[in-house]
Amino acid sequence: MGDSFHEQLTEDSAFLRADSRLDTELVDKLILQLNRIYPQILTDKEATRFRNLDVPTGVRLGELLTHLQGKGDEACREFYRALHLHVEEVYFSLPTRLRLRDLLDPLAYPHICQQRYVLNDRGPVFFLGCFSIAVGMALLYYYGEAKVSGGSSGLGMAALGLKRKAQEVLIWYSAEALRK
């Protein structure tokens, strides 16, 4: 998507000017939001100019959008934030928002969501082979140790980190296996 907020506002400007849901009250809310929260974007003098009720709302909105585009990407981003906060239904019906929604919709663009995340491209046979080797080595080690020592000293060593009762049982079992 990579569009800057400045580019998005340029694309959305015609839609915003034509949308009848942005009446005088909502445009004033947007102007006040930008003025109060971000006075570096919209000064008191500029806010007063854009809130002039003698000028039609569509004209004031167009001048505001042009002014914000002149201020840069940060100002455009804050306008979108204010629009999202005060007029959500307009925000989500913007052409750039609809395009983004369509790009993220798996039904509209199924090829994007069908990406396969492969951790190992060798397949299941390779996994089974590696697993079989590991199991074989473990069995060989276990049974080889049992024949040499007559029991598993590994059980006595495993008892080191256990509670007292479990430790006693494992040490007793390994000692019994050594006696036989």
C-alpha positions in Angstrom: 0.0 0.0 0.0 2.9 2.4 0.7 0.9 5.6 0.0 1.8 8.5 2.2 -1.0 10.3 4.0 -0.5 13.3 1.8 -1.1 11.2 -1.3 -4.1 9.6 0.3 -5.6 13.0 1.2 -5.0 14.2 -2.4 -7.0 11.1 -3.6 -9.7 11.5 -1.0 -10.2 15.3 -1.3 -12.8 15.1 -4.1 -14.8 12.5 -2.2 -14.6 14.6 1.1 -15.7 17.8 -0.7 -18.7 16.0 -2.3 -19.8 14.0 0.8 -23.0 15.5 2.3 -22.4 13.9 5.7 -19.7 16.4 6.4 -21.9 19.3 7.4 -20.9 22.6 9.1 -20.9 21.1 12.6 -18.7 18.1 11.7 -16.2 20.3 9.8 -16.1 22.6 12.8 -15.3 19.6 15.1 -12.5 18.5 12.8 -11.0 22.1 12.7 -11.3 22.4 16.5 -9.7 18.9 17.0 -6.7 19.9 14.9 -6.4 23.3 16.5 -6.7 22.2 20.1 -4.6 19.0 19.9 -2.1 20.1 17.2 -1.8 23.9 17.2 1.4 23.5 15.2 -0.7 22.1 12.4 -3.6 24.5 12.7 -3.1 27.8 14.5 -5.8 29.8 16.2 -5.8 32.3 13.3 -6.1 29.6 10.7 -8.8 27.8 12.6 -10.8 31.0 12.8 -10.5 31.5 9.1 -11.7 27.9 8.3 -14.6 28.3 10.8 -16.0 31.4 9.0 -19.7 30.7 8.6 -20.0 33.3 5.8 -18.1 30.9 3.5 -20.0 27.7 2.4 -19.0 24.5 4.2 -17.7 22.8 1.0 -15.4 25.7 0.2 -14.1 25.8 3.8 -13.5 22.1 3.7 -11.7 22.3 0.4 -9.5 25.2 1.7 -8.7 23.2 4.9 -7.7 20.1 2.9 -5.4 22.2 0.6 -3.9 23.9 3.7 -3.2 20.5 5.4 -1.7 19.1 2.2 0.7 22.1 2.2 1.6 21.4 5.8 2.9 17.9 4.9 2.3 14.3 5.7 2.0 14.7 9.5 -0.8 17.2 9.1 -2.6 14.9 6.7 -2.2 12.0 9.1 -3.7 14.0 12.0 -6.6 15.0 9.8 -7.4 11.3 9.1 -7.1 10.6 12.9 -9.6 13.4 13.6 -11.9 12.2 10.9 -11.8 8.7 12.3 -12.5 10.0 15.7 -15.5 12.2 14.8 -17.0 10.8 11.6 -16.2 7.1 11.5 -18.7 6.3 8.8 -17.1 8.8 6.4 -13.6 7.6 7.3 -14.4 4.0 6.5 -16.1 5.0 3.2 -13.1 6.9 1.8 -11.7 5.6 -1.5 -8.3 4.9 0.0 -9.9 3.0 3.0 -12.1 1.0 0.6 -9.1 0.1 -1.5 -7.2 -1.0 1.6 -10.2 -3.1 2.8 -10.5 -4.8 -0.6 -6.8 -5.6 -0.6 -7.1 -7.2 2.7 -10.3 -9.1 1.9 -9.4 -12.8 1.2 -12.6 -13.3 -0.8 -11.8 -10.4 -3.2 -8.1 -11.3 -3.6 -7.7 -15.0 -2.7 -4.1 -15.3 -4.1 -2.8 -13.0 -1.4 -4.0 -15.1 1.5 -3.0 -18.4 0.0 0.7 -17.9 0.8 2.3 -21.0 2.3 4.6 -20.6 5.2 7.2 -23.4 4.9 9.6 -24.0 7.7 11.3 -26.9 6.0 11.0 -27.5 2.3 12.3 -31.1 2.5 8.9 -32.5 3.4 7.5 -35.1 5.8 9.8 -38.0 4.7 12.8 -36.0 5.8 11.2 -35.3 9.2 10.3 -38.9 9.7 13.8 -40.0 8.8 15.4 -37.5 11.3 12.9 -38.6 14.0 13.6 -42.3 13.4 17.3 -41.7 13.7 16.8 -39.8 17.0 14.5 -42.6 18.4 17.0 -45.3 17.3 19.9 -43.5 19.0 17.9 -43.1 22.2 16.9 -46.8 22.2 20.5 -47.9 21.5 21.8 -45.7 24.3 19.2 -46.9 26.8 19.6 -50.6 26.1 23.3 -50.4 25.6 23.7 -48.8 29.1 21.4 -51.4 30.7 23.5 -54.3 29.4 26.8 -52.8 30.5 25.8 -51.6 34.0 23.0 -54.0 34.7 20.6 -51.1 35.2 20.1 -47.5 34.4 22.4 -45.1 36.2 20.6 -42.4 34.3 17.6 -42.8 36.7 19.9 -42.1 39.7 21.1 -38.9 37.9 17.6 -37.9 36.9 16.6 -37.9 40.6 18.8 -35.0 41.4 16.3 -32.3 40.6 13.2 -34.0 42.1 11.4 -33.8 45.5 12.7 -36.0 48.3 10.1 -38.9 47.9 10.5 -39.1 44.1 14.3 -38.9 44.6 14.3 -41.8 47.0 12.2 -44.0 44.7 14.4 -43.4 41.7 17.6 -44.0 43.6 16.1 -47.2 45.1 15.0 -48.4 41.7 18.5 -47.8 40.1 20.2 -49.5 43.1 17.9 -52.5 42.8 18.6 -52.8 39.1 22.4 -52.7 39.8 22.1 -55.6 42.3 20.3 -57.9 39.9 
